[in-house]
Amino acid sequence: MSLNGLTLDEIEKRTIVDALEKYNNNLSQVAQALGITRQSLYRRMEKYHIGL
């Protein structure tokens, strides 16, 4: 993944989307892999308009 020219928000969104794909939308596994709580993951998904 090339990060050139991306903002921190764009990098965070891409990281979440990639993790969702890797873990087949299993939010518990995604949150654990990212080192955040499920609640934090929900907030970030809402912030970046990521739906399942």
mmCIF entry with sequence, helices, sheets and N, C-alpha, C, O atoms, coordinates in Angstrom:
data_MODEL
# 
_entry.id   MODEL 
# 
_entity.id                         1 
_entity.type                       polymer 
_entity.pdbx_number_of_molecules   1 
# 
_entity_poly.entity_id                      1 
_entity_poly.type                           'polypeptide(L)' 
_entity_poly.nstd_linkage                   no 
_entity_poly.nstd_monomer                   no 
_entity_poly.pdbx_seq_one_letter_code       MSLNGLTLDEIEKRTIVDALEKYNNNLSQVAQALGITRQSLYRRMEKYHIGL 
_entity_poly.pdbx_seq_one_letter_code_can   MSLNGLTLDEIEKRTIVDALEKYNNNLSQVAQALGITRQSLYRRMEKYHIGL 
_entity_poly.pdbx_strand_id                 A 
# 
loop_
_entity_poly_seq.entity_id 
_entity_poly_seq.num 
_entity_poly_seq.mon_id 
_entity_poly_seq.hetero 
1 1  MET n 
1 2  SER n 
1 3  LEU n 
1 4  ASN n 
1 5  GLY n 
1 6  LEU n 
1 7  THR n 
1 8  LEU n 
1 9  ASP n 
1 10 GLU n 
1 11 ILE n 
1 12 GLU n 
1 13 LYS n 
1 14 ARG n 
1 15 THR n 
1 16 ILE n 
1 17 VAL n 
1 18 ASP n 
1 19 ALA n 
1 20 LEU n 
1 21 GLU n 
1 22 LYS n 
1 23 TYR n 
1 24 ASN n 
1 25 ASN n 
1 26 ASN n 
1 27 LEU n 
1 28 SER n 
1 29 GLN n 
1 30 VAL n 
1 31 ALA n 
1 32 GLN n 
1 33 ALA n 
1 34 LEU n 
1 35 GLY n 
1 36 ILE n 
1 37 THR n 
1 38 ARG n 
1 39 GLN n 
1 40 SER n 
1 41 LEU n 
1 42 TYR n 
1 43 ARG n 
1 44 ARG n 
1 45 MET n 
1 46 GLU n 
1 47 LYS n 
1 48 TYR n 
1 49 HIS n 
1 50 ILE n 
1 51 GLY n 
1 52 LEU n 
# 
_struct_asym.id          A 
_struct_asym.entity_id   1 
# 
loop_
_struct_conf.conf_type_id 
_struct_conf.id 
_struct_conf.pdbx_PDB_helix_id 
_struct_conf.beg_label_comp_id 
_struct_conf.beg_label_asym_id 
_struct_conf.beg_label_seq_id 
_struct_conf.pdbx_beg_PDB_ins_code 
_struct_conf.end_label_comp_id 
_struct_conf.end_label_asym_id 
_struct_conf.end_label_seq_id 
_struct_conf.pdbx_end_PDB_ins_code 
_struct_conf.beg_auth_comp_id 
_struct_conf.beg_auth_asym_id 
_struct_conf.beg_auth_seq_id 
_struct_conf.end_auth_comp_id 
_struct_conf.end_auth_asym_id 
_struct_conf.end_auth_seq_id 
_struct_conf.pdbx_PDB_helix_class 
_struct_conf.details 
_struct_conf.pdbx_PDB_helix_length 
HELX_P HELX_P1 AA1 LEU A 8  ? LYS A 22 ? LEU A 8  LYS A 22 1 ? 15 
HELX_P HELX_P2 AA2 LEU A 27 ? LEU A 34 ? LEU A 27 LEU A 34 1 ? 8  
HELX_P HELX_P3 AA3 ARG A 38 ? LYS A 47 ? ARG A 38 LYS A 47 1 ? 10 
# 
_struct_conf_type.id          HELX_P 
_struct_conf_type.criteria    ? 
_struct_conf_type.reference   ? 
# 
loop_
_atom_site.group_PDB 
_atom_site.id 
_atom_site.type_symbol 
_atom_site.label_atom_id 
_atom_site.label_alt_id 
_atom_site.label_comp_id 
_atom_site.label_asym_id 
_atom_site.label_entity_id 
_atom_site.label_seq_id 
_atom_site.pdbx_PDB_ins_code 
_atom_site.Cartn_x 
_atom_site.Cartn_y 
_atom_site.Cartn_z 
_atom_site.occupancy 
_atom_site.B_iso_or_equiv 
_atom_site.pdbx_formal_charge 
_atom_site.auth_seq_id 
_atom_site.auth_comp_id 
_atom_site.auth_asym_id 
_atom_site.auth_atom_id 
_atom_site.pdbx_PDB_model_num 
ATOM 1   N N  . MET A 1 1  ? 0.860   -1.177  0.000  1.00 0.00 ? 1  MET A N  1 
ATOM 2   C CA . MET A 1 1  ? 0.000   0.000   0.000  1.00 0.00 ? 1  MET A CA 1 
ATOM 3   C C  . MET A 1 1  ? 0.899   1.230   0.000  1.00 0.00 ? 1  MET A C  1 
ATOM 4   O O  . MET A 1 1  ? 1.743   1.393   0.881  1.00 0.00 ? 1  MET A O  1 
ATOM 5   N N  . SER A 1 2  ? 0.714   2.079   -0.979 1.00 0.00 ? 2  SER A N  1 
ATOM 6   C CA . SER A 1 2  ? 1.469   3.324   -1.060 1.00 0.00 ? 2  SER A CA 1 
ATOM 7   C C  . SER A 1 2  ? 0.756   4.394   -0.243 1.00 0.00 ? 2  SER A C  1 
ATOM 8   O O  . SER A 1 2  ? -0.451  4.594   -0.379 1.00 0.00 ? 2  SER A O  1 
ATOM 9   N N  . LEU A 1 3  ? 1.509   5.070   0.598  1.00 0.00 ? 3  LEU A N  1 
ATOM 10  C CA . LEU A 1 3  ? 0.921   6.087   1.464  1.00 0.00 ? 3  LEU A CA 1 
ATOM 11  C C  . LEU A 1 3  ? 1.222   7.498   0.985  1.00 0.00 ? 3  LEU A C  1 
ATOM 12  O O  . LEU A 1 3  ? 0.823   8.472   1.624  1.00 0.00 ? 3  LEU A O  1 
ATOM 13  N N  . ASN A 1 4  ? 1.918   7.609   -0.126 1.00 0.00 ? 4  ASN A N  1 
ATOM 14  C CA . ASN A 1 4  ? 2.297   8.920   -0.638 1.00 0.00 ? 4  ASN A CA 1 
ATOM 15  C C  . ASN A 1 4  ? 1.080   9.775   -0.935 1.00 0.00 ? 4  ASN A C  1 
ATOM 16  O O  . ASN A 1 4  ? 0.179   9.359   -1.663 1.00 0.00 ? 4  ASN A O  1 
ATOM 17  N N  . GLY A 1 5  ? 1.059   10.960  -0.373 1.00 0.00 ? 5  GLY A N  1 
ATOM 18  C CA . GLY A 1 5  ? 0.004   11.921  -0.654 1.00 0.00 ? 5  GLY A CA 1 
ATOM 19  C C  . GLY A 1 5  ? -1.286  11.693  0.104  1.00 0.00 ? 5  GLY A C  1 
ATOM 20  O O  . GLY A 1 5  ? -2.243  12.442  -0.092 1.00 0.00 ? 5  GLY A O  1 
ATOM 21  N N  . LEU A 1 6  ? -1.348  10.689  0.961  1.00 0.00 ? 6  LEU A N  1 
ATOM 22  C CA . LEU A 1 6  ? -2.569  10.429  1.715  1.00 0.00 ? 6  LEU A CA 1 
ATOM 23  C C  . LEU A 1 6  ? -2.547  11.168  3.045  1.00 0.00 ? 6  LEU A C  1 
ATOM 24  O O  . LEU A 1 6  ? -1.497  11.343  3.663  1.00 0.00 ? 6  LEU A O  1 
ATOM 25  N N  . THR A 1 7  ? -3.730  11.596  3.470  1.00 0.00 ? 7  THR A N  1 
ATOM 26  C CA . THR A 1 7  ? -3.831  12.215  4.787  1.00 0.00 ? 7  THR A CA 1 
ATOM 27  C C  . THR A 1 7  ? -3.897  11.112  5.839  1.00 0.00 ? 7  THR A C  1 
ATOM 28  O O  . THR A 1 7  ? -4.111  9.945   5.510  1.00 0.00 ? 7  THR A O  1 
ATOM 29  N N  . LEU A 1 8  ? -3.716  11.482  7.089  1.00 0.00 ? 8  LEU A N  1 
ATOM 30  C CA . LEU A 1 8  ? -3.813  10.516  8.178  1.00 0.00 ? 8  LEU A CA 1 
ATOM 31  C C  . LEU A 1 8  ? -5.197  9.873   8.208  1.00 0.00 ? 8  LEU A C  1 
ATOM 32  O O  . LEU A 1 8  ? -5.310  8.670   8.441  1.00 0.00 ? 8  LEU A O  1 
ATOM 33  N N  . ASP A 1 9  ? -6.240  10.647  7.977  1.00 0.00 ? 9  ASP A N  1 
ATOM 34  C CA . ASP A 1 9  ? -7.599  10.105  7.934  1.00 0.00 ? 9  ASP A CA 1 
ATOM 35  C C  . ASP A 1 9  ? -7.753  9.080   6.818  1.00 0.00 ? 9  ASP A C  1 
ATOM 36  O O  . ASP A 1 9  ? -8.375  8.036   7.017  1.00 0.00 ? 9  ASP A O  1 
ATOM 37  N N  . GLU A 1 10 ? -7.195  9.367   5.652  1.00 0.00 ? 10 GLU A N  1 
ATOM 38  C CA . GLU A 1 10 ? -7.290  8.437   4.525  1.00 0.00 ? 10 GLU A CA 1 
ATOM 39  C C  . GLU A 1 10 ? -6.552  7.137   4.819  1.00 0.00 ? 10 GLU A C  1 
ATOM 40  O O  . GLU A 1 10 ? -7.009  6.055   4.450  1.00 0.00 ? 10 GLU A O  1 
ATOM 41  N N  . ILE A 1 11 ? -5.417  7.251   5.481  1.00 0.00 ? 11 ILE A N  1 
ATOM 42  C CA . ILE A 1 11 ? -4.648  6.064   5.850  1.00 0.00 ? 11 ILE A CA 1 
ATOM 43  C C  . ILE A 1 11 ? -5.429  5.230   6.856  1.00 0.00 ? 11 ILE A C  1 
ATOM 44  O O  . ILE A 1 11 ? -5.486  4.005   6.744  1.00 0.00 ? 11 ILE A O  1 
ATOM 45  N N  . GLU A 1 12 ? -6.037  5.904   7.850  1.00 0.00 ? 12 GLU A N  1 
ATOM 46  C CA . GLU A 1 12 ? -6.816  5.191   8.856  1.00 0.00 ? 12 GLU A CA 1 
ATOM 47  C C  . GLU A 1 12 ? -8.003  4.483   8.209  1.00 0.00 ? 12 GLU A C  1 
ATOM 48  O O  . GLU A 1 12 ? -8.267  3.320   8.513  1.00 0.00 ? 12 GLU A O  1 
ATOM 49  N N  . LYS A 1 13 ? -8.711  5.161   7.331  1.00 0.00 ? 13 LYS A N  1 
ATOM 50  C CA . LYS A 1 13 ? -9.864  4.551   6.665  1.00 0.00 ? 13 LYS A CA 1 
ATOM 51  C C  . LYS A 1 13 ? -9.433  3.341   5.846  1.00 0.00 ? 13 LYS A C  1 
ATOM 52  O O  . LYS A 1 13 ? -10.074 2.292   5.904  1.00 0.00 ? 13 LYS A O  1 
ATOM 53  N N  . ARG A 1 14 ? -8.367  3.479   5.096  1.00 0.00 ? 14 ARG A N  1 
ATOM 54  C CA . ARG A 1 14 ? -7.888  2.371   4.257  1.00 0.00 ? 14 ARG A CA 1 
ATOM 55  C C  . ARG A 1 14 ? -7.470  1.182   5.121  1.00 0.00 ? 14 ARG A C  1 
ATOM 56  O O  . ARG A 1 14 ? -7.712  0.031   4.759  1.00 0.00 ? 14 ARG A O  1 
ATOM 57  N N  . THR A 1 15 ? -6.846  1.465   6.257  1.00 0.00 ? 15 THR A N  1 
ATOM 58  C CA . THR A 1 15 ? -6.417  0.408   7.163  1.00 0.00 ? 15 THR A CA 1 
ATOM 59  C C  . THR A 1 15 ? -7.618  -0.355  7.702  1.00 0.00 ? 15 THR A C  1 
ATOM 60  O O  . THR A 1 15 ? -7.587  -1.582  7.786  1.00 0.00 ? 15 THR A O  1 
ATOM 61  N N  . ILE A 1 16 ? -8.677  0.362   8.066  1.00 0.00 ? 16 ILE A N  1 
ATOM 62  C CA . ILE A 1 16 ? -9.891  -0.280  8.575  1.00 0.00 ? 16 ILE A CA 1 
ATOM 63  C C  . ILE A 1 16 ? -10.546 -1.114  7.485  1.00 0.00 ? 16 ILE A C  1 
ATOM 64  O O  . ILE A 1 16 ? -10.931 -2.257  7.733  1.00 0.00 ? 16 ILE A O  1 
ATOM 65  N N  . VAL A 1 17 ? -10.679 -0.571  6.294  1.00 0.00 ? 17 VAL A N  1 
ATOM 66  C CA . VAL A 1 17 ? -11.305 -1.299  5.186  1.00 0.00 ? 17 VAL A CA 1 
ATOM 67  C C  . VAL A 1 17 ? -10.511 -2.567  4.865  1.00 0.00 ? 17 VAL A C  1 
ATOM 68  O O  . VAL A 1 17 ? -11.095 -3.628  4.644  1.00 0.00 ? 17 VAL A O  1 
ATOM 69  N N  . ASP A 1 18 ? -9.186  -2.457  4.840  1.00 0.00 ? 18 ASP A N  1 
ATOM 70  C CA . ASP A 1 18 ? -8.334  -3.626  4.568  1.00 0.00 ? 18 ASP A CA 1 
ATOM 71  C C  . ASP A 1 18 ? -8.511  -4.693  5.651  1.00 0.00 ? 18 ASP A C  1 
ATOM 72  O O  . ASP A 1 18 ? -8.576  -5.884  5.347  1.00 0.00 ? 18 ASP A O  1 
ATOM 73  N N  . ALA A 1 19 ? -8.588  -4.265  6.913  1.00 0.00 ? 19 ALA A N  1 
ATOM 74  C CA . ALA A 1 19 ? -8.763  -5.210  8.016  1.00 0.00 ? 19 ALA A CA 1 
ATOM 75  C C  . ALA A 1 19 ? -10.138 -5.875  7.944  1.00 0.00 ? 19 ALA A C  1 
ATOM 76  O O  . ALA A 1 19 ? -10.264 -7.068  8.218  1.00 0.00 ? 19 ALA A O  1 
ATOM 77  N N  . LEU A 1 20 ? -11.158 -5.117  7.580  1.00 0.00 ? 20 LEU A N  1 
ATOM 78  C CA . LEU A 1 20 ? -12.497 -5.695  7.431  1.00 0.00 ? 20 LEU A CA 1 
ATOM 79  C C  . LEU A 1 20 ? -12.497 -6.792  6.370  1.00 0.00 ? 20 LEU A C  1 
ATOM 80  O O  . LEU A 1 20 ? -13.113 -7.842  6.553  1.00 0.00 ? 20 LEU A O  1 
ATOM 81  N N  . GLU A 1 21 ? -11.810 -6.545  5.274  1.00 0.00 ? 21 GLU A N  1 
ATOM 82  C CA . GLU A 1 21 ? -11.718 -7.554  4.213  1.00 0.00 ? 21 GLU A CA 1 
ATOM 83  C C  . GLU A 1 21 ? -10.946 -8.770  4.699  1.00 0.00 ? 21 GLU A C  1 
ATOM 84  O O  . GLU A 1 21 ? -11.357 -9.906  4.461  1.00 0.00 ? 21 GLU A O  1 
ATOM 85  N N  . LYS A 1 22 ? -9.825  -8.534  5.382  1.00 0.00 ? 22 LYS A N  1 
ATOM 86  C CA . LYS A 1 22 ? -8.967  -9.626  5.851  1.00 0.00 ? 22 LYS A CA 1 
ATOM 87  C C  . LYS A 1 22 ? -9.704  -10.535 6.830  1.00 0.00 ? 22 LYS A C  1 
ATOM 88  O O  . LYS A 1 22 ? -9.549  -11.755 6.780  1.00 0.00 ? 22 LYS A O  1 
ATOM 89  N N  . TYR A 1 23 ? -10.498 -9.952  7.712  1.00 0.00 ? 23 TYR A N  1 
ATOM 90  C CA . TYR A 1 23 ? -11.184 -10.716 8.751  1.00 0.00 ? 23 TYR A CA 1 
ATOM 91  C C  . TYR A 1 23 ? -12.662 -10.938 8.432  1.00 0.00 ? 23 TYR A C  1 
ATOM 92  O O  . TYR A 1 23 ? -13.461 -11.193 9.333  1.00 0.00 ? 23 TYR A O  1 
ATOM 93  N N  . ASN A 1 24 ? -13.027 -10.842 7.156  1.00 0.00 ? 24 ASN A N  1 
ATOM 94  C CA . ASN A 1 24 ? -14.399 -11.131 6.701  1.00 0.00 ? 24 ASN A CA 1 
ATOM 95  C C  . ASN A 1 24 ? -15.451 -10.397 7.526  1.00 0.00 ? 24 ASN A C  1 
ATOM 96  O O  . ASN A 1 24 ? -16.465 -10.982 7.909  1.00 0.00 ? 24 ASN A O  1 
ATOM 97  N N  . ASN A 1 25 ? -15.210 -9.119  7.796  1.00 0.00 ? 25 ASN A N  1 
ATOM 98  C CA . ASN A 1 25 ? -16.143 -8.243  8.519  1.00 0.00 ? 25 ASN A CA 1 
ATOM 99  C C  . ASN A 1 25 ? -16.413 -8.685  9.958  1.00 0.00 ? 25 ASN A C  1 
ATOM 100 O O  . ASN A 1 25 ? -17.417 -8.280  10.545 1.00 0.00 ? 25 ASN A O  1 
ATOM 101 N N  . ASN A 1 26 ? -15.535 -9.505  10.535 1.00 0.00 ? 26 ASN A N  1 
ATOM 102 C CA . ASN A 1 26 ? -15.674 -9.890  11.936 1.00 0.00 ? 26 ASN A CA 1 
ATOM 103 C C  . ASN A 1 26 ? -15.134 -8.739  12.781 1.00 0.00 ? 26 ASN A C  1 
ATOM 104 O O  . ASN A 1 26 ? -13.923 -8.582  12.932 1.00 0.00 ? 26 ASN A O  1 
ATOM 105 N N  . LEU A 1 27 ? -16.042 -7.940  13.327 1.00 0.00 ? 27 LEU A N  1 
ATOM 106 C CA . LEU A 1 27 ? -15.651 -6.702  13.998 1.00 0.00 ? 27 LEU A CA 1 
ATOM 107 C C  . LEU A 1 27 ? -14.804 -6.939  15.240 1.00 0.00 ? 27 LEU A C  1 
ATOM 108 O O  . LEU A 1 27 ? -13.937 -6.126  15.558 1.00 0.00 ? 27 LEU A O  1 
ATOM 109 N N  . SER A 1 28 ? -15.038 -8.026  15.938 1.00 0.00 ? 28 SER A N  1 
ATOM 110 C CA . SER A 1 28 ? -14.214 -8.335  17.111 1.00 0.00 ? 28 SER A CA 1 
ATOM 111 C C  . SER A 1 28 ? -12.774 -8.585  16.696 1.00 0.00 ? 28 SER A C  1 
ATOM 112 O O  . SER A 1 28 ? -11.848 -8.082  17.333 1.00 0.00 ? 28 SER A O  1 
ATOM 113 N N  . GLN A 1 29 ? -12.579 -9.351  15.642 1.00 0.00 ? 29 GLN A N  1 
ATOM 114 C CA . GLN A 1 29 ? -11.230 -9.643  15.162 1.00 0.00 ? 29 GLN A CA 1 
ATOM 115 C C  . GLN A 1 29 ? -10.564 -8.399  14.593 1.00 0.00 ? 29 GLN A C  1 
ATOM 116 O O  . GLN A 1 29 ? -9.372  -8.175  14.804 1.00 0.00 ? 29 GLN A O  1 
ATOM 117 N N  . VAL A 1 30 ? -11.325 -7.598  13.881 1.00 0.00 ? 30 VAL A N  1 
ATOM 118 C CA . VAL A 1 30 ? -10.771 -6.359  13.310 1.00 0.00 ? 30 VAL A CA 1 
ATOM 119 C C  . VAL A 1 30 ? -10.304 -5.430  14.425 1.00 0.00 ? 30 VAL A C  1 
ATOM 120 O O  . VAL A 1 30 ? -9.187  -4.916  14.387 1.00 0.00 ? 30 VAL A O  1 
ATOM 121 N N  . ALA A 1 31 ? -11.166 -5.220  15.417 1.00 0.00 ? 31 ALA A N  1 
ATOM 122 C CA . ALA A 1 31 ? -10.809 -4.336  16.528 1.00 0.00 ? 31 ALA A CA 1 
ATOM 123 C C  . ALA A 1 31 ? -9.562  -4.849  17.246 1.00 0.00 ? 31 ALA A C  1 
ATOM 124 O O  . ALA A 1 31 ? -8.661  -4.072  17.563 1.00 0.00 ? 31 ALA A O  1 
ATOM 125 N N  . GLN A 1 32 ? -9.512  -6.146  17.501 1.00 0.00 ? 32 GLN A N  1 
ATOM 126 C CA . GLN A 1 32 ? -8.357  -6.727  18.183 1.00 0.00 ? 32 GLN A CA 1 
ATOM 127 C C  . GLN A 1 32 ? -7.092  -6.550  17.347 1.00 0.00 ? 32 GLN A C  1 
ATOM 128 O O  . GLN A 1 32 ? -6.042  -6.191  17.880 1.00 0.00 ? 32 GLN A O  1 
ATOM 129 N N  . ALA A 1 33 ? -7.186  -6.800  16.049 1.00 0.00 ? 33 ALA A N  1 
ATOM 130 C CA . ALA A 1 33 ? -6.027  -6.666  15.173 1.00 0.00 ? 33 ALA A CA 1 
ATOM 131 C C  . ALA A 1 33 ? -5.520  -5.225  15.118 1.00 0.00 ? 33 ALA A C  1 
ATOM 132 O O  . ALA A 1 33 ? -4.319  -4.988  14.992 1.00 0.00 ? 33 ALA A O  1 
ATOM 133 N N  . LEU A 1 34 ? -6.444  -4.264  15.215 1.00 0.00 ? 34 LEU A N  1 
ATOM 134 C CA . LEU A 1 34 ? -6.066  -2.854  15.152 1.00 0.00 ? 34 LEU A CA 1 
ATOM 135 C C  . LEU A 1 34 ? -5.682  -2.292  16.515 1.00 0.00 ? 34 LEU A C  1 
ATOM 136 O O  . LEU A 1 34 ? -5.189  -1.169  16.616 1.00 0.00 ? 34 LEU A O  1 
ATOM 137 N N  . GLY A 1 35 ? -5.911  -3.078  17.559 1.00 0.00 ? 35 GLY A N  1 
ATOM 138 C CA . GLY A 1 35 ? -5.556  -2.643  18.902 1.00 0.00 ? 35 GLY A CA 1 
ATOM 139 C C  . GLY A 1 35 ? -6.486  -1.582  19.469 1.00 0.00 ? 35 GLY A C  1 
ATOM 140 O O  . GLY A 1 35 ? -6.076  -0.726  20.252 1.00 0.00 ? 35 GLY A O  1 
ATOM 141 N N  . ILE A 1 36 ? -7.762  -1.658  19.051 1.00 0.00 ? 36 ILE A N  1 
ATOM 142 C CA . ILE A 1 36 ? -8.766  -0.715  19.547 1.00 0.00 ? 36 ILE A CA 1 
ATOM 143 C C  . ILE A 1 36 ? -9.974  -1.504  20.037 1.00 0.00 ? 36 ILE A C  1 
ATOM 144 O O  . ILE A 1 36 ? -10.099 -2.695  19.753 1.00 0.00 ? 36 ILE A O  1 
ATOM 145 N N  . THR A 1 37 ? -10.858 -0.842  20.769 1.00 0.00 ? 37 THR A N  1 
ATOM 146 C CA . THR A 1 37 ? -12.078 -1.500  21.230 1.00 0.00 ? 37 THR A CA 1 
ATOM 147 C C  . THR A 1 37 ? -13.092 -1.558  20.087 1.00 0.00 ? 37 THR A C  1 
ATOM 148 O O  . THR A 1 37 ? -12.984 -0.830  19.100 1.00 0.00 ? 37 THR A O  1 
ATOM 149 N N  . ARG A 1 38 ? -14.077 -2.441  20.247 1.00 0.00 ? 38 ARG A N  1 
ATOM 150 C CA . ARG A 1 38 ? -15.150 -2.499  19.244 1.00 0.00 ? 38 ARG A CA 1 
ATOM 151 C C  . ARG A 1 38 ? -15.867 -1.159  19.161 1.00 0.00 ? 38 ARG A C  1 
ATOM 152 O O  . ARG A 1 38 ? -16.232 -0.713  18.073 1.00 0.00 ? 38 ARG A O  1 
ATOM 153 N N  . GLN A 1 39 ? -16.069 -0.516  20.309 1.00 0.00 ? 39 GLN A N  1 
ATOM 154 C CA . GLN A 1 39 ? -16.749 0.782   20.315 1.00 0.00 ? 39 GLN A CA 1 
ATOM 155 C C  . GLN A 1 39 ? -15.950 1.811   19.507 1.00 0.00 ? 39 GLN A C  1 
ATOM 156 O O  . GLN A 1 39 ? -16.529 2.595   18.755 1.00 0.00 ? 39 GLN A O  1 
ATOM 157 N N  . SER A 1 40 ? -14.631 1.807   19.663 1.00 0.00 ? 40 SER A N  1 
ATOM 158 C CA . SER A 1 40 ? -13.780 2.721   18.886 1.00 0.00 ? 40 SER A CA 1 
ATOM 159 C C  . SER A 1 40 ? -13.876 2.406   17.399 1.00 0.00 ? 40 SER A C  1 
ATOM 160 O O  . SER A 1 40 ? -13.904 3.308   16.561 1.00 0.00 ? 40 SER A O  1 
ATOM 161 N N  . LEU A 1 41 ? -13.925 1.122   17.083 1.00 0.00 ? 41 LEU A N  1 
ATOM 162 C CA . LEU A 1 41 ? -14.059 0.717   15.685 1.00 0.00 ? 41 LEU A CA 1 
ATOM 163 C C  . LEU A 1 41 ? -15.381 1.215   15.119 1.00 0.00 ? 41 LEU A C  1 
ATOM 164 O O  . LEU A 1 41 ? -15.418 1.747   14.009 1.00 0.00 ? 41 LEU A O  1 
ATOM 165 N N  . TYR A 1 42 ? -16.471 1.049   15.872 1.00 0.00 ? 42 TYR A N  1 
ATOM 166 C CA . TYR A 1 42 ? -17.775 1.545   15.415 1.00 0.00 ? 42 TYR A CA 1 
ATOM 167 C C  . TYR A 1 42 ? -17.725 3.057   15.150 1.00 0.00 ? 42 TYR A C  1 
ATOM 168 O O  . TYR A 1 42 ? -18.228 3.528   14.130 1.00 0.00 ? 42 TYR A O  1 
ATOM 169 N N  . ARG A 1 43 ? -17.121 3.804   16.065 1.00 0.00 ? 43 ARG A N  1 
ATOM 170 C CA . ARG A 1 43 ? -17.038 5.264   15.893 1.00 0.00 ? 43 ARG A CA 1 
ATOM 171 C C  . ARG A 1 43 ? -16.249 5.623   14.640 1.00 0.00 ? 43 ARG A C  1 
ATOM 172 O O  . ARG A 1 43 ? -16.637 6.519   13.891 1.00 0.00 ? 43 ARG A O  1 
ATOM 173 N N  . ARG A 1 44 ? -15.154 4.930   14.418 1.00 0.00 ? 44 ARG A N  1 
ATOM 174 C CA . ARG A 1 44 ? -14.347 5.231   13.232 1.00 0.00 ? 44 ARG A CA 1 
ATOM 175 C C  . ARG A 1 44 ? -15.079 4.837   11.952 1.00 0.00 ? 44 ARG A C  1 
ATOM 176 O O  . ARG A 1 44 ? -15.002 5.544   10.947 1.00 0.00 ? 44 ARG A O  1 
ATOM 177 N N  . MET A 1 45 ? -15.784 3.713   11.991 1.00 0.00 ? 45 MET A N  1 
ATOM 178 C CA . MET A 1 45 ? -16.555 3.307   10.815 1.00 0.00 ? 45 MET A CA 1 
ATOM 179 C C  . MET A 1 45 ? -17.638 4.339   10.505 1.00 0.00 ? 45 MET A C  1 
ATOM 180 O O  . MET A 1 45 ? -17.893 4.647   9.341  1.00 0.00 ? 45 MET A O  1 
ATOM 181 N N  . GLU A 1 46 ? -18.266 4.863   11.534 1.00 0.00 ? 46 GLU A N  1 
ATOM 182 C CA . GLU A 1 46 ? -19.274 5.898   11.338 1.00 0.00 ? 46 GLU A CA 1 
ATOM 183 C C  . GLU A 1 46 ? -18.627 7.167   10.785 1.00 0.00 ? 46 GLU A C  1 
ATOM 184 O O  . GLU A 1 46 ? -19.162 7.789   9.867  1.00 0.00 ? 46 GLU A O  1 
ATOM 185 N N  . LYS A 1 47 ? -17.483 7.548   11.339 1.00 0.00 ? 47 LYS A N  1 
ATOM 186 C CA . LYS A 1 47 ? -16.759 8.756   10.907 1.00 0.00 ? 47 LYS A CA 1 
ATOM 187 C C  . LYS A 1 47 ? -16.425 8.684   9.418  1.00 0.00 ? 47 LYS A C  1 
ATOM 188 O O  . LYS A 1 47 ? -16.558 9.673   8.698  1.00 0.00 ? 47 LYS A O  1 
ATOM 189 N N  . TYR A 1 48 ? -15.987 7.498   8.959  1.00 0.00 ? 48 TYR A N  1 
ATOM 190 C CA . TYR A 1 48 ? -15.545 7.349   7.571  1.00 0.00 ? 48 TYR A CA 1 
ATOM 191 C C  . TYR A 1 48 ? -16.638 6.780   6.660  1.00 0.00 ? 48 TYR A C  1 
ATOM 192 O O  . TYR A 1 48 ? -16.374 6.455   5.502  1.00 0.00 ? 48 TYR A O  1 
ATOM 193 N N  . HIS A 1 49 ? -17.859 6.660   7.180  1.00 0.00 ? 49 HIS A N  1 
ATOM 194 C CA . HIS A 1 49 ? -18.993 6.165   6.405  1.00 0.00 ? 49 HIS A CA 1 
ATOM 195 C C  . HIS A 1 49 ? -18.708 4.784   5.807  1.00 0.00 ? 49 HIS A C  1 
ATOM 196 O O  . HIS A 1 49 ? -18.949 4.533   4.627  1.00 0.00 ? 49 HIS A O  1 
ATOM 197 N N  . ILE A 1 50 ? -18.182 3.893   6.669  1.00 0.00 ? 50 ILE A N  1 
ATOM 198 C CA . ILE A 1 50 ? -17.901 2.530   6.253  1.00 0.00 ? 50 ILE A CA 1 
ATOM 199 C C  . ILE A 1 50 ? -19.060 1.670   6.737  1.00 0.00 ? 50 ILE A C  1 
ATOM 200 O O  . ILE A 1 50 ? -19.297 1.546   7.939  1.00 0.00 ? 50 ILE A O  1 
ATOM 201 N N  . GLY A 1 51 ? -19.769 1.085   5.797  1.00 0.00 ? 51 GLY A N  1 
ATOM 202 C CA . GLY A 1 51 ? -20.873 0.198   6.136  1.00 0.00 ? 51 GLY A CA 1 
ATOM 203 C C  . GLY A 1 51 ? -20.495 -1.232  5.833  1.00 0.00 ? 51 GLY A C  1 
ATOM 204 O O  . GLY A 1 51 ? -19.540 -1.498  5.103  1.00 0.00 ? 51 GLY A O  1 
ATOM 205 N N  . LEU A 1 52 ? -21.254 -2.151  6.402  1.00 0.00 ? 52 LEU A N  1 
ATOM 206 C CA . LEU A 1 52 ? -20.992 -3.572  6.136  1.00 0.00 ? 52 LEU A CA 1 
ATOM 207 C C  . LEU A 1 52 ? -21.949 -4.131  5.125  1.00 0.00 ? 52 LEU A C  1 
ATOM 208 O O  . LEU A 1 52 ? -21.869 -5.312  4.785  1.00 0.00 ? 52 LEU A O  1 
# 
